[in-house]
């Protein structure tokens, strides 16, 4: 999902915990009523509501909205097609981290002895 957020043409998402609907509207370049409509069509999208009833979107929600916009506007999916694509992505198996043997192959040198030496040097300095 975040691949869309990382594309060169994708807007920068500010580093905040929550976004109001107006902020999300500006980030995505769509009207607020479009965001409310997408909420009704995509079950994975459920922003929290403040005590006064205002929508509060998390970064994950904004990334989901970027993905939805990409599917609808750039890939030209229908709402139903975009919904199915999002569901398929959610069901797809996630990439697992490589096993320890593969990690050792990826890193030619084992960093543990070097780290251990550095910690011993620090310990000696503290004595």
Secondary structure, DSSP 8 states (H G I E B T S, - for coil): -HHHHHSTTS----S-SEEEHHHHHHHHTS-HHHHHHHHHH-TT---EE-TTS-EEEEHHHHHHHHHHHIIIIIS---HHHHHHHHHHHHHS-------HHHHHHHSSS-HHHHHHHHHHHHHHHH-
